C-alpha cells in the first residue's frame, strides 16, 4: 500500500466530510415514500419544474445581457460617470434577493406609497388602472436578475480587460465598428467568462428561497421546505433535493460542455492600453442610463426604501432582542469564516504538496459545495444527524432510562457545518490562487533550512498570504450573513439570525419591521463589494489606473 502523507490524508478527510450531505441526498433517491412521491408528482411537481425552468431561463438571459453589456461599456467606452460605474455596478451584490423583494413589495403593492400616490394624483379607484403584480413569477425573475447580474459583470469585465489589443486592431482594419467588434470578436473571446458568470447566477437562483417563498412562487427549494416541515416527509424532501441537485449538475456540465476543447492564450507578454470609444451626446446619455439603471433599481432604491422604513418604524424589538439576533449572526459567520479559511489552507497546501490524481479529485469534491443549494445541503445534513440523535436517545433510554434530546441536530454545530460545506469553495479558490503565486523555490529554501511542511506553511506561506486570508474570511463571513434556506431548516429552536428575523417578519407582512434586519445585512454586504472593486481596478497586467477622470 502506497504511503499517504498527513496532508494528503487531511485533504481526503475534508473531501469526505464535505461530500456527506450530497451522498446522503443521493442515497435516498430510491427509498420508498409510501405514495408521497407519487402524490407530489401528480400535484405539485410539474409546477415546481415549470417555475424553476422559467426562472432559470429568465435570470440567465437577463444577467447575461445586463452584465455583459455594462462590462463592455465601462471597459471600452468613455462617457460621463464611467469611473463611478466601474465599482457601483457591483453594489447589488450587497443586497440579498429576499431583502430587495421585501423592499419593493412594500413600495409597489396596492397599499404602497407608489400606487397610493398615483390614485391620489389621477383620482383613480380600484380597477381604474393596471399595475403589474410584483409578487409573481415575473417579479421574482426581475428582482433576482437585478441582484445577480454583477456575477456576469465581474467576470466579463475581467475578460474584456485581459483581451488582446492586436485582435481588436485586426477587427478594426477589416472595417468592423464598435458594435461588430463587440458582438463578433469580444463576446466570443470572453464567452468562457460570461458563461461562468451566468452559471454562478443560475446556481444562486436555484438556491433562492426567501424571495420566491415570499412571492408565492413554487420552486424546488420551497417544495423541499414544505415537504419536510409541512408534510413531515424527509425521504420525499430528499428526493426533491436530488431533483434540484440534478438541475445544478446539469448546469455545471453545460458550462463545461460550452467550453469544449477551446483554449484562449495570450501570445504576448506585453499589454497595450485598450482602445476607447468616446461617447458624447445621445450615445453618452444612453451609456450612462444603461449603467445607472441597474445600480439605481438594484441597489439605491431598495436601500433607501429600507432606510426610510427603518427610521419611520423599524423593528419593534430593536434593542436587547435585536442585539441577540445580530450576535447570533455574527458568531455563526465568524466561526464559519474561521473554519472555512482554515480548511481551505489545508486543502490548497495539501494539493500543492501532493499533485496526484487522488488529491486533485479530493479538492474538487471539497470545492463543489458552492454549486449545491443551501436547501440540499441542509437536507443532506439533517437526515444523518437526526438519525444519530435518535440512536443516541434510544441507547440512553434503554440502558440508563434517560433522554438527552437533540444533541446534534438541535445545536448550532450543524449550522456552522452547513455553512462550511456551502462556502468552502469561496475561501478555497481565493487561497489557492494566492498560494499559486508563491514560487516553489521558497518551499525548497525553507526545507533546506530544516523547516517541516507545516513550519513552511506557518513561517513562509501564511505571512505572504495574509491579505488573501483576510479577503477569503470576509467573503465567507458576508455570505453566511445572507444565507437563508439552510439557516431556516437547520437553526436550533429559539435561535434566530438577522436573515431569519427579516424573513419571519416579512412572512407575517410586517415589512416595515423587517427593514431593520434587512438593512443591517445590506450594510455588512457592502464590505466584499469594496474589496472586489479595489481588486478589479488593477486587473489588467501592465497597466496602472489612469489618473485622468471622466467628467
Residue pairs with C-beta under 8 A, 6 or more apart in sequence:
4 12
5 353
5 354
7 346
7 349
7 350
7 353
7 354
7 453
8 350
8 353
8 354
8 356
8 358
8 359
10 346
10 350
11 346
11 347
11 350
11 351
11 354
11 359
11 362
11 363
11 366
12 358
12 359
12 362
14 343
14 346
14 347
14 362
14 366
15 361
15 362
15 363
15 365
15 366
17 421
18 365
18 366
18 368
18 369
18 420
18 421
18 424
19 365
19 366
19 368
20 380
20 381
20 384
21 372
21 376
21 377
21 378
21 379
21 380
21 381
21 418
21 421
22 245
22 368
22 372
22 376
22 380
23 380
24 238
24 379
24 380
24 381
24 383
24 384
25 238
25 241
25 242
25 245
25 376
25 379
25 380
26 242
26 245
28 235
28 238
28 239
28 242
28 383
29 238
29 239
29 242
31 235
31 238
31 239
32 235
33 233
33 235
33 236
33 239
36 227
36 231
36 233
36 235
36 236
37 236
37 239
40 223
40 227
40 236
40 240
44 218
44 223
45 223
47 218
48 218
48 219
48 220
48 223
48 240
49 220
51 137
51 212
51 217
51 218
51 219
52 206
52 219
52 220
52 244
52 247
54 137
54 141
55 137
55 140
55 141
55 144
55 205
55 212
55 217
55 219
56 202
56 205
56 206
56 247
58 138
58 141
58 142
58 145
59 141
59 144
59 145
59 148
59 201
59 202
59 205
60 198
60 201
60 202
62 141
62 142
62 145
62 149
63 145
63 148
63 149
63 151
63 152
63 197
63 198
63 201
64 152
64 194
64 197
64 198
66 145
66 149
66 152
66 153
66 294
67 149
67 150
67 151
67 152
67 153
67 154
67 155
67 156
67 194
67 197
67 198
68 152
68 153
68 156
68 187
68 190
68 194
69 290
70 85
70 89
70 149
70 153
70 290
70 291
70 294
71 152
71 153
71 156
71 157
71 160
72 156
72 160
72 182
72 186
73 79
73 82
73 85
73 287
73 290
73 291
74 82
74 85
74 86
74 89
74 157
74 291
75 157
75 160
75 161
75 274
76 160
76 178
76 182
76 186
76 274
76 275
76 276
76 277
77 178
77 276
77 277
77 278
77 279
77 287
78 276
78 277
78 278
78 279
78 550
79 278
79 279
79 280
79 283
79 284
79 287
79 288
79 550
80 284
80 288
80 550
80 551
81 288
81 291
81 292
81 550
82 287
82 291
82 550
83 549
83 550
85 291
85 292
85 295
86 533
86 536
86 537
87 529
87 530
87 533
87 536
87 537
88 291
88 295
88 299
89 150
89 153
89 291
89 294
89 295
90 150
90 153
90 154
90 529
90 532
90 533
91 150
91 295
91 298
91 299
91 300
91 526
91 529
92 146
92 147
92 148
92 149
92 150
92 294
92 295
92 298
92 299
93 147
93 150
93 151
93 525
93 528
93 529
93 532
94 299
94 522
94 525
94 526
94 528
94 529
95 147
95 298
95 299
95 302
95 303
95 522
95 525
96 147
96 210
96 482
96 484
96 499
96 518
96 521
96 522
96 525
97 143
97 144
97 147
97 148
97 204
97 208
97 210
97 211
98 208
98 209
98 210
98 211
98 214
98 484
98 499
98 502
98 503
98 506
99 302
99 306
99 502
99 518
99 521
99 522
100 143
100 146
100 147
100 211
100 298
100 302
101 140
101 143
101 210
101 211
101 214
101 215
101 506
102 214
102 306
102 502
102 506
102 511
102 514
102 515
102 518
103 301
103 302
103 303
103 305
103 306
103 309
103 511
103 515
103 518
104 134
104 139
104 143
104 301
104 302
104 305
105 112
105 134
105 135
105 214
105 215
105 506
105 511
106 112
106 305
106 309
106 511
106 512
107 113
107 114
107 301
107 305
108 114
108 115
108 131
108 134
109 115
109 134
109 135
110 131
115 131
118 124
118 129
118 131
119 125
119 129
122 129
132 138
132 139
133 139
134 143
134 215
135 214
135 215
135 216
136 215
136 217
137 215
137 217
139 215
140 211
140 212
140 215
140 217
143 211
144 204
144 205
144 208
144 211
146 294
146 297
146 298
147 298
148 200
148 201
148 204
148 205
149 201
149 294
149 298
151 197
151 198
151 200
151 201
151 204
152 194
152 197
152 198
152 201
153 197
154 197
154 532
154 536
155 193
155 194
155 196
155 197
155 200
156 190
156 193
156 194
156 197
157 536
157 539
158 193
158 536
158 539
159 189
159 190
159 192
159 193
159 194
160 186
160 190
161 274
161 539
161 540
162 266
162 539
162 540
162 541
163 186
163 189
163 190
163 274
164 266
164 267
164 268
165 271
165 272
165 273
165 274
165 275
166 267
166 268
167 185
167 189
168 181
168 185
168 186
168 274
168 275
169 275
171 180
171 181
171 184
171 185
172 181
172 275
176 184
176 185
178 277
187 194
189 264
191 258
192 258
192 259
192 262
192 264
195 255
195 258
195 259
196 255
199 251
199 252
199 254
199 255
202 251
203 248
203 251
203 370
203 371
203 373
206 220
206 221
206 244
206 247
206 248
206 251
206 373
207 221
207 373
207 374
207 375
207 485
208 219
208 221
209 221
209 222
209 225
209 374
209 375
209 484
209 485
209 488
210 484
210 485
210 499
210 503
210 506
212 218
212 219
212 221
212 222
213 221
213 222
213 225
213 507
214 503
214 506
214 507
220 240
220 241
220 243
220 244
220 247
220 375
221 244
221 373
221 375
221 485
223 240
224 237
224 240
224 241
224 244
224 375
224 376
224 379
225 375
225 485
225 488
225 489
227 233
227 236
227 237
227 240
228 234
228 237
228 379
228 489
229 489
234 379
234 382
234 383
234 386
237 379
238 379
238 380
238 383
241 375
241 376
241 379
241 380
244 373
244 375
244 376
245 372
245 373
245 376
248 371
248 372
248 373
248 376
249 371
251 371
252 371
270 542
271 540
271 541
271 542
271 543
273 543
274 540
279 286
279 287
303 519
303 522
305 515
306 515
306 518
306 519
306 522
307 515
307 519
309 511
309 512
309 515
310 515
310 516
310 519
312 512
313 512
313 513
313 515
314 512
314 513
314 515
314 516
315 322
315 501
315 505
315 513
315 514
315 515
315 516
315 517
316 513
317 325
318 516
322 501
322 516
322 517
325 496
325 497
325 498
325 500
325 501
325 517
326 498
326 520
328 495
328 496
328 497
329 480
329 481
329 497
329 498
329 499
332 412
332 415
332 416
332 419
332 480
332 497
333 419
333 476
333 477
333 478
333 480
333 481
334 477
335 416
336 416
336 419
336 420
336 423
336 476
336 477
336 480
337 427
337 473
337 474
337 476
337 477
337 480
338 473
339 416
339 420
340 419
340 420
340 423
340 424
340 426
340 427
340 472
340 473
340 476
341 427
341 431
341 469
341 472
341 473
341 476
343 366
343 420
343 424
343 427
343 428
344 424
344 427
344 428
344 430
344 431
344 432
344 472
345 431
345 457
345 462
345 469
347 362
347 363
347 366
347 367
347 424
347 428
347 432
348 363
348 428
348 431
348 432
348 435
349 435
349 453
349 457
349 461
350 359
350 363
351 359
351 360
351 363
351 432
352 435
353 453
363 428
366 424
366 425
366 428
367 424
367 425
367 428
367 429
368 425
369 377
369 420
369 421
369 422
369 423
369 424
369 425
370 422
370 423
370 424
370 425
370 426
371 425
372 421
372 422
373 485
374 418
374 422
374 483
374 484
374 485
374 486
374 487
375 485
375 486
375 489
377 418
377 421
377 422
377 486
378 418
378 485
378 486
378 489
378 490
379 489
381 414
381 417
381 418
381 421
381 490
382 409
382 414
382 489
382 490
385 408
385 409
385 414
386 406
386 408
386 409
388 407
388 408
388 409
389 405
389 406
389 407
389 408
389 409
389 410
392 404
392 407
392 408
393 403
393 404
393 405
396 402
396 403
396 404
397 403
406 492
408 414
409 490
410 492
410 493
411 492
412 491
412 492
412 495
414 490
415 486
415 487
415 490
415 491
415 492
418 486
418 490
419 476
419 479
419 480
419 483
419 486
422 479
422 483
422 486
423 476
423 479
423 480
423 483
426 472
426 475
426 476
426 479
427 472
427 473
427 475
427 476
430 468
430 471
430 472
430 475
431 465
431 468
431 469
431 472
433 468
434 464
434 465
434 467
434 468
434 469
435 461
435 465
438 460
438 461
438 464
438 465
442 460
442 461
443 456
443 460
446 455
446 456
446 459
446 460
447 453
447 456
451 459
451 460
462 469
471 531
474 527
474 528
474 531
475 528
475 531
477 524
478 524
478 525
478 527
478 528
481 497
481 498
481 499
481 521
481 524
481 525
482 499
482 521
482 525
483 499
484 499
484 500
484 503
487 497
487 499
487 500
488 500
488 503
491 497
491 500
496 504
498 517
498 520
498 521
499 517
499 521
501 514
501 517
502 514
502 517
502 518
502 521
503 514
505 511
505 513
505 514
505 517
506 514
537 545
538 544
538 545
